[in-house]
Amino acid sequence: MRISIIAAVARNNAIGYKNKLLYWLPNDLKHFKALTTGHTILMGRKTFESLPKGALPNRRNCVLTRTVKELPGCECFASWDDFIKTCSDDEEIYIIGGARVYHDLMDKADRLCLTEIDDEPQKADAFFPDYGDWLFSKQEVHSKDEKHDFDYTFVEYVR
């Protein structure tokens, strides 16, 4: 089983504001889709509620929530322990947010798939945990262009 955390992170570790992503980066969305399609995604209830069309297609959508028993297109779990019992040994799991889920499950992951954005937003209320003790594995650097307002880098870290 491989457990990865995936997020788009500003220089100051900001990831969101008012339950929305801070950045619209089409290549980041394509990268996210390429990595997670065909695999399991795990998120908190607020992250699920922020998805414009609900459950993401071609993925096993799982939500950690203590307040809701059913969400369309999702399996709901009250805890990490309840969730992990339903996973197979060869399952690939991507933890997709939000901030509280990242903080609570950082120690469960063996890989970080981050899009590091060369910006510090003026407004943010959700932040990614510190990952300074993770080991750099690889990166793919991208410059801003007509579709992307900021330089960004796809970076992988491992334990």
N, C-alpha and C positions, 0 to 999 in steps of 0.2 A: 504494500500500500504506500502510495506517495501522497503526502499532504503538502499543498502549496498555498501560500497566501498571495493574492493578486490585487494590486492597487495602483492608482495614479497618485503620486505624492509630490507636492511642491517642496522647494528648498527648506521650508520651515516645518515640513511634515504635515502641512494642511492637506486635507482630502475632501472636505465638503463644507457646505453652508446651507442651512435651512433644508436639510435632507435632500440636497442636490449635489451632483458633482461640480467641481469648480471649473473644469475645463472641457471644451468640446474639441477633441483631437480625433478626427476620423481614423487615422492610422492606429491610434491606441484602441479604439473600439474594434477595429479589424483584428488587431493583435489579441485582444481579450477573447474575441469569438474563436479565433484559430486555436488558442490554447485550451479553452474550456469546452468546446463542442465535443459531444460524445462522452463527456465525463460528468462527475457529480459536482454541483456547486452548492455551497453552504453559505447561508446569509442570515442576518437578523431580520426580524419582522419589518422594521422601518426601511431597511434596504429593499426588501421585497416590495413594500408599498411605494417606493420611489421609482420602480421600473415602469416605464411608460405603457408597456403592453402586457404587464404581468409576467408570469413564468416564462423563462427564456427557452426557446425551442431547442430540441435535440440535446438536452442535458437533463440529468436527474436533478430537479430543483428541491432543495431541502432548506427548511427555515427553522431557526431556533426561536422559540417563543413560548412564554409561559401563560400568555393571555388568550391566544387564539388556537382553536383545535383544528380548524380546516382553512386552507387557503387554496384557491383554484390552481390546479396544475402543480401543487407542491405536496411534499411530505412534511409534516410539522413535528418537531421534537422539543421537549421541555429542557433537554440538557445535551451536552456533548456526549456523555456516556450513553444516553438513549440512542443518539444518532449513530455513533461509531459501531454499536452492536449490529447495525443493519448493513454494514459495509463489508465487501469481500476483500480478501487478501490482495487481489490484483487491481483494486479500484483506485482510480486517480481522483483525488478530491481537491477542489479549489475553494478556498475560503475567500468570499468576495465582499465582505463588509457587513456592517459598518464599523465605525471606530470602536465601539464597545466589544464587538465580536473579535476584531483584530487584537485588542488588548487582552481579552480573556483567553484567546486561543493561540497566541504567538508561540507559546512553548510546545504546542502540538505539531507545528509545521517543521518540515525539513528543507523547505525551499521558499524563497520570496521571489515573485515575478513582478517587479516594480517598473512603472513608467515614471522616471524621475524628470520632473518638469522644471525648467530653469526660470522660475518665477517665485515670488512671495506674494500671495494675494492679500489685498487690503482687508477683506472680510472672510473669515473662516470660523466655524464653530465645531469642526470635527478634525481630529488629528490622528495620524498614524503613530504607533508606538516607536520608540527609539530602536533602531536596528544596527547600531554601531558595532555590536559584537558579532554580527554575521560576516561570513567570508565572501568576498567578491568572487563570482564565478565567470560571468561573461557579460558583454554589453554590445548594444547596437545603437550608435549615435545618429540623431536626425536633427537637421537644422530647420528653423521655422521657414514656412513657405506660404503660398496663397491660401492654403487650407488650414494651416497650423500657425497660431499667433506666437508660439514660443518654441525655443529649442527644447528637445526632449530626448531621453535615452531609455531604451528598454534595457533593464539591468536584472541580472539573476544573481541572487545570493544563496548560499547554502550554509548549513551548520557544520 
